[in-house]
Amino acid sequence: MKHQLQTSRRHFIKASVAALGFPTIVPSSVFGQNAPSNRITLGVVGWGMQGPGNTNAFLAEPDCQVVAACDLDKKHLAAALTKINGHYNNTDCKAYSDYREMMARKDIDAVMLAVPDNWHGLISIEALKNGKDVYGEKPLARTIAEQQAIVRAVQKYQRIWQTGSWQRSQDRFRIAAEIVRNGLIGTIKEVQVGLPSGHNDFAGTKDKMQVSEPPADFDYETWIGPATMQPYIEGRIHKNWRWDYNIGGGQLLDWIGHHCDIAHWGMDCDNTGPNEINPVQADFPPRTDIWNTATKYRAETKYANGMSMTIAGGHPDIQMGTKWIGSDGWVWVDRGGFDASKDELKKAVQRRQGDKVVSGFEAPKLGDDIIKKRLYETKGHQRNFLDCIKSRQPTVTPVETAHHSATPGHLALIAMTLKRSIKWDPEKEIIIGDPEASKLLGREYRGPWKLEA
Ligand SMILES: NC(=O)c1ccc[n+]([C@@H]2O[C@H](COP(=O)([O-])OP(=O)(O)OC[C@H]3O[C@@H](n4cnc5c(N)ncnc54)[C@H](O)[C@@H]3O)[C@@H](O)[C@H]2O)c1
């Protein structure tokens, strides 16, 4: 209760200041806090593959100060402190191994979370309850039930949320979605979401598949968190956890929050989802394998307005990236390029790295006479989060968007696991007439962890 009062007082002061026409960010001292300046104070959780990249972007913003770092691996935590305190040339950034202690700090405005998917639900909700605005990662969570709990918490505690689906902050992806939204390829019939296949050995640990004792400087018990306890095997811990369904969701769920996110942007489906999901193909290694996530997969989904979406990895007819096919042409976009069926929608730009052509097509800059409805343009994904913390306006990838972007991937995984079609009610967010499939919307938590919002 004490906490809620503090949160609402903070809201009230910010709202009052905004009403007077002053910048909404006010010195933290107004709230009885100890921040060294009127910068947005940020705590970061998770210093693995993505945490440092996100943090570097925040360190580069002069109106943000990273004041706390948390990780369960002492080596990663030490690296975080070296980087952050080295950047500011001081020792102000404090180290935490328990995220709850960090979240309890009243002088932290916002947090960046880059932890494995099994932890997204609990850490996000703890942050939101403690009044923090959150920059979280994709997919929104490991299960749809956890995603729903995060959405509820963001709404309940009225917090700003940005998801790390950073393609929304890149011109090429936004312009592609604008072309589609402005009807320049006619009515959308079919959408193709091409994702990677197989497994990548991101940590260089593919040969470390033996059971061993966890290192003394790593809190493995907490790292497993609400997932099922299983023996420590280095090859399925840092970075490579995504190939184990106990913690992550394979290539499908690692990427759905990028290319389905862009697909939905063009389809105007940020607040809805498919109503039918048909599994077409899935190569699942035995569940007992250390890396057990589907290597090659394909599902067809249908949306209420007659659009269909194919989600596939390892199927050469579905190109990596997002392709919208309409009644009057098509547009394709990916990190590697942009292409369209019509000459006026594509501009050939040969970008070179040394002697090599690295990109064939760049999205064209189209005028307001052609693009009548512009989509949300940011000055950078992390910058957008900071701007929205000040303005209290939604970010380019708010929590509801992230939830809907990842949901088709979760549903495809359920359908592929059960090898049968499922019907989804995107309004009520329930699977229709299939109790066994409905059970897979969530999962049991290992005690003492509990999902509550
Ligand atoms: N947006 C992108 O382009 C992008 C790219 C890569 C990863 N990601 C996402 O970022 C998240 C992290 O992925 P990663 O590849 O960096 O993982 P990682 O394994 O490399 O790093 C995760 C870090 O979190 C720490 N950690 C785990 N549980 C914790 C807890 N309870 N408290 C504190 N620290 C904890 C681990 O010790 C590790 O240092 C995932 O959700 C992933 O999907 C996003």
The ligand as a MOL file (V3000), in Angstrom:
LIG
                    3D

  0  0  0     0  0            999 V3000
M  V30 BEGIN CTAB
M  V30 COUNTS 44 48 0 0 0
M  V30 BEGIN ATOM
M  V30 1 N 15.9410 -7.5960 -29.6430 0
M  V30 2 C 16.8800 -8.3770 -30.1320 0
M  V30 3 O 17.3310 -8.2120 -31.2630 0
M  V30 4 C 17.4070 -9.5010 -29.2600 0
M  V30 5 C 18.5910 -10.1710 -29.6020 0
M  V30 6 C 19.0490 -11.1700 -28.7430 0
M  V30 7 C 18.3160 -11.5090 -27.6160 0
M  V30 8 N 17.1580 -10.8580 -27.3510 0 CHG=1
M  V30 9 C 16.3590 -11.2170 -26.1790 0
M  V30 10 O 17.0450 -10.8030 -24.9990 0
M  V30 11 C 16.7720 -11.7090 -23.9350 0
M  V30 12 C 18.0950 -12.2180 -23.3810 0
M  V30 13 O 18.7160 -12.9870 -24.3750 0
M  V30 14 P 20.3080 -13.1480 -24.4090 0
M  V30 15 O 20.6150 -13.7940 -25.6980 0
M  V30 16 O 20.9660 -11.8620 -24.0710 0 CHG=-1
M  V30 17 O 20.5160 -14.1830 -23.2020 0
M  V30 18 P 21.8950 -14.5080 -22.4480 0
M  V30 19 O 21.7860 -15.8740 -21.9290 0
M  V30 20 O 23.0430 -14.1680 -23.3480 0
M  V30 21 O 21.9120 -13.4460 -21.2660 0
M  V30 22 C 20.9550 -13.4370 -20.2460 0
M  V30 23 C 21.5910 -12.9080 -18.9700 0
M  V30 24 O 20.5690 -12.8300 -17.9840 0
M  V30 25 C 21.0860 -13.3490 -16.7520 0
M  V30 26 N 19.9450 -13.8090 -15.9450 0
M  V30 27 C 19.1570 -14.8940 -16.1330 0
M  V30 28 N 18.1770 -14.9420 -15.2110 0
M  V30 29 C 18.3630 -13.8600 -14.3940 0
M  V30 30 C 17.6950 -13.3820 -13.2410 0
M  V30 31 N 16.6290 -14.0030 -12.7180 0
M  V30 32 N 18.1710 -12.2610 -12.6530 0
M  V30 33 C 19.2530 -11.6100 -13.1450 0
M  V30 34 N 19.9390 -12.0350 -14.2440 0
M  V30 35 C 19.4910 -13.1440 -14.8540 0
M  V30 36 C 22.0210 -14.4550 -17.1770 0
M  V30 37 O 22.9350 -14.8100 -16.1700 0
M  V30 38 C 22.6870 -13.8400 -18.4160 0
M  V30 39 O 23.8150 -13.0670 -18.0760 0
M  V30 40 C 15.8870 -12.7990 -24.5330 0
M  V30 41 O 14.5420 -12.5370 -24.2680 0
M  V30 42 C 16.1450 -12.7000 -26.0170 0
M  V30 43 O 15.0600 -13.1440 -26.8020 0
M  V30 44 C 16.7020 -9.8640 -28.1350 0
M  V30 END ATOM
M  V30 BEGIN BOND
M  V30 1 1 1 2
M  V30 2 2 2 3
M  V30 3 1 2 4
M  V30 4 1 4 5
M  V30 5 2 4 44
M  V30 6 2 5 6
M  V30 7 1 6 7
M  V30 8 2 7 8
M  V30 9 1 8 9
M  V30 10 1 8 44
M  V30 11 1 9 10
M  V30 12 1 9 42
M  V30 13 1 10 11
M  V30 14 1 11 12
M  V30 15 1 11 40
M  V30 16 1 12 13
M  V30 17 1 13 14
M  V30 18 2 14 15
M  V30 19 1 14 16
M  V30 20 1 14 17
M  V30 21 1 17 18
M  V30 22 2 18 19
M  V30 23 1 18 20
M  V30 24 1 18 21
M  V30 25 1 21 22
M  V30 26 1 22 23
M  V30 27 1 23 24
M  V30 28 1 23 38
M  V30 29 1 24 25
M  V30 30 1 25 26
M  V30 31 1 25 36
M  V30 32 1 26 27
M  V30 33 1 26 35
M  V30 34 2 27 28
M  V30 35 1 28 29
M  V30 36 1 29 30
M  V30 37 2 29 35
M  V30 38 1 30 31
M  V30 39 2 30 32
M  V30 40 1 32 33
M  V30 41 2 33 34
M  V30 42 1 34 35
M  V30 43 1 36 37
M  V30 44 1 36 38
M  V30 45 1 38 39
M  V30 46 1 40 41
M  V30 47 1 40 42
M  V30 48 1 42 43
M  V30 END BOND
M  V30 END CTAB
M  END
